[in-house]
Amino acid sequence: MDKDGITVNVDDDGPGVSPEDREQIFRPFYRTDEARDRESGGTGLGLAIVEAAIQQHRGWVKADDSPLGGLRLTIWLPLYKRT
């Protein structure tokens, strides 16, 4: 947390996401090549919903490598300022 907002990191130890796919994973219905088989489930909407919700609150989300070996999502949200 800083004077302007709070940062939340969400890490996993899965296979991760290639640097080329990191911007794309926030597009509706986008699934990486590794996630396109029917057994993996999902529709590719989850991260698009996350990004839309965060942006509605004037924040941002980005994807990076996790120290656990998978994906790290960094979410930043501004603090509410009373006027």
C-alpha positions in Angstrom: 0.0 0.0 0.0 1.2 3.5 -0.7 -0.5 6.9 -0.3 -2.4 6.5 -3.6 -3.5 2.8 -3.7 -3.1 -0.8 -2.8 -1.3 -3.5 -4.7 -2.3 -7.2 -4.6 -0.2 -10.0 -6.1 -1.8 -13.3 -7.0 0.7 -16.1 -7.7 0.3 -19.6 -8.9 2.8 -22.5 -9.6 1.2 -23.7 -12.8 2.7 -23.7 -16.3 2.6 -19.9 -16.6 1.8 -17.8 -19.7 4.3 -16.9 -22.4 5.3 -13.2 -22.7 3.6 -13.1 -26.1 0.2 -14.1 -24.5 0.3 -11.9 -21.5 -1.5 -9.0 -23.1 -3.9 -11.3 -24.9 -5.2 -13.2 -21.8 -7.3 -10.2 -20.8 -9.3 -10.4 -24.1 -12.7 -12.0 -23.9 -12.7 -15.7 -24.9 -8.9 -15.8 -25.4 -7.3 -19.0 -24.4 -3.6 -19.9 -24.7 -2.6 -22.9 -26.8 -2.0 -24.9 -23.6 -5.6 -24.2 -22.4 -7.5 -24.9 -25.7 -8.3 -28.6 -25.0 -11.8 -29.5 -23.7 -10.5 -31.1 -20.5 -8.9 -27.9 -19.2 -12.3 -26.2 -19.0 -13.0 -22.5 -18.9 -14.2 -20.2 -21.5 -11.6 -17.5 -21.5 -13.8 -14.9 -19.8 -12.3 -14.9 -16.3 -9.4 -12.5 -16.8 -11.5 -10.2 -19.1 -14.0 -9.9 -16.3 -11.2 -9.2 -13.7 -9.7 -6.5 -15.9 -13.1 -4.8 -16.6 -14.0 -4.8 -12.9 -10.6 -3.4 -11.9 -10.8 -0.7 -14.6 -14.3 0.3 -13.4 -12.6 1.2 -10.1 -9.8 3.1 -11.9 -7.2 0.5 -11.3 -5.1 -1.8 -13.4 -4.0 -5.4 -13.7 -1.0 -6.9 -15.4 0.5 -10.4 -15.9 4.1 -11.4 -15.2 6.2 -14.4 -14.2 5.6 -15.7 -10.7 8.5 -16.6 -8.3 6.5 -19.8 -7.9 7.1 -20.7 -11.5 3.6 -19.9 -12.9 1.8 -16.6 -13.5 1.7 -13.5 -11.3 -1.2 -11.1 -11.6 -0.5 -7.7 -10.1 -3.6 -5.7 -9.3 -3.5 -2.0 -8.3 -6.5 -0.2 -6.9 -6.6 3.5 -5.9 -7.6 4.3 -2.3 -10.9 6.1 -1.8 -10.3 9.7 -1.0 -13.0 11.6 0.8 -13.7 15.1 -0.4 
